[in-house]
């Protein structure tokens, strides 16, 4: 009988210990967990339909990304624009699968140390329809001189644990609204260009055209090196100086670019104030208007005819004594 009693006592103690272990595990899990997670975030990138981003660099103003057909749009307050599709794709891929290296802290009091609190962190939420896929606060990052790798600190929004993960994630997500927009002014393959028409006031326009492999400015042969330099400059141009309050009028200058294997592209310049200089609009990115401003992007596209002509050096006549 005494033996049976001991067995009952031992079983009771064992059950009590199991209960304590389960309780501790549940409390730790609620706090963010002391045991390292195998995965912190996993996304099905094809299923993500919208994203909400609250960058610390933009005073946590909400930036909304959403799909419109196959294209991504981005919105901040009343401004809705074409999104930089590569930027959105990279954002999703960054969080596609994040595996933590270690648990940096499991205490809320340490959030500020890792910039994962509401004031210092950048919050990002991923949705598939109405379903919330992931809700993450991205904190600070550090650099490991030994491994030469970046370490970022992340926290799941509803948990207390802060995790160290590989990469420079804060640099990727903590970006203001204009960085997420389609910044393209013009893009083209210079070897396809065959005709550029410059329309300027007072009949000062001209045509730069390729004939039999040679470039001409109207009827005069152009300097091939200058033409090549110019085409290199305009073949890709981008800007973050958006002019959202632009009221479109007739352009004071216009450039038409035609060529092989391409649609005709146009860039128009509208008069603005003395600071913004001109407002530019391109058929490559019809929803956006750009301020020339300090970037002087108008000077990339609009050149005078003499710019393309060879420099003629006149020989000085030497008088005989």
FENDA-V71441 format. One record per pair of residues at least 24 apart in sequence whose C-alpha atoms are under 7 Angstrom apart, sorted by the first residue. I is the first residue (numbers start at 1). J is the second residue. D is the distance in Angstrom with one decimal. If there is no record, write none. Layout:
i->{I:I}
j->{J:J}
d->{D:D}
This chain:
i->{30:31:31:31:31:32:32:32:32:33:33:34:36:36:37:38:38:39:39:39:40:40:40:41:41:41:41:41:42:42:42:42:43:43:43:43:44:45:45:47:48:48:48:49:49:49:50:50:50:51:51:51:52:52:52:53:53:53:54:54:54:55:55:55:55:55:56:56:56:56:57:57:57:58:63:74:81:81:82:82:83:83:83:84:84:84:87:99:100:100:100:101:101:102:102:103:103:103:103:104:104:104:105:105:106:106:106:107:107:108:114:114:114:115:115:116:116:122:138:139:140:141:141:178:179:183:183:183:184:184:184:184:185:185:185:185:185:185:186:186:186:186:186:186:187:187:187:188:188:189:190:190:190:192:192:192:193:193:193:193:194:194:195:195:195:196:196:196:196:197:197:197:198:198:198:199:199:199:200:200:200:201:206:217:222:222:222:223:223:223:226:227:233:234:234:241:241:242:242:242:243:243:243:244}
j->{159:106:159:160:161:106:159:160:161:106:161:106:102:103:100:99:100:98:99:100:98:99:100:95:96:97:98:134:95:96:97:98:95:96:97:133:96:92:96:128:126:127:128:127:128:129:126:127:128:125:126:127:124:125:126:123:124:125:122:123:124:122:123:174:175:176:120:121:122:174:174:175:176:176:177:181:181:287:181:182:180:181:182:180:181:182:180:165:163:164:165:164:165:163:164:161:162:163:164:162:163:164:161:162:160:161:162:160:161:160:139:140:153:139:140:154:155:174:170:170:170:168:170:240:240:238:239:240:237:238:239:285:237:238:239:282:284:285:235:236:237:238:282:284:235:236:237:235:236:235:231:232:235:259:260:261:257:258:259:260:258:259:257:258:259:255:256:257:258:255:256:257:254:255:256:253:254:255:252:253:254:252:305:305:308:309:310:308:309:310:308:308:300:300:301:290:291:289:290:291:289:290:291:289}
d->{6.7:6.6:5.7:5.0:6.4:6.1:4.7:4.8:4.1:6.7:6.3:6.4:6.2:6.0:6.8:6.1:7.0:6.0:4.6:6.6:5.5:5.6:6.2:6.4:7.0:5.6:5.1:6.8:6.7:5.2:4.5:6.6:6.6:4.5:6.5:7.0:6.7:6.3:6.4:5.6:6.6:5.7:4.7:6.0:5.1:6.0:6.3:5.3:6.7:5.6:4.7:6.1:5.7:5.1:6.7:6.0:4.5:6.5:5.6:5.1:6.3:4.7:6.7:4.8:6.2:6.7:6.3:6.1:5.1:6.2:6.0:6.3:6.3:5.2:6.7:6.8:6.5:7.0:5.9:5.6:5.9:4.3:5.0:5.5:4.9:4.2:6.4:6.6:5.9:5.7:4.7:5.6:5.3:5.9:5.5:7.0:6.1:4.6:6.3:5.5:5.2:5.9:5.7:5.2:5.8:4.1:6.2:6.0:6.5:5.4:5.8:5.7:6.3:4.4:5.4:6.7:6.5:6.2:6.1:6.5:6.3:6.3:6.6:6.1:6.8:5.2:5.3:5.9:6.4:4.5:6.7:6.4:5.4:4.9:6.8:6.0:6.7:6.4:6.9:5.7:5.3:6.9:6.7:5.8:5.3:4.5:6.6:5.0:6.6:6.2:5.8:6.8:5.8:5.2:5.0:6.8:7.0:5.9:4.2:6.6:6.0:4.6:6.0:5.1:6.3:6.9:5.6:4.7:6.3:5.6:5.0:6.7:6.1:4.8:6.7:5.6:5.1:6.3:6.8:5.0:6.9:6.7:6.7:6.6:5.3:4.7:6.3:5.7:5.3:4.9:5.9:6.2:6.6:6.4:6.3:5.5:5.4:5.8:4.4:5.9:5.2:5.0:5.4:6.6}
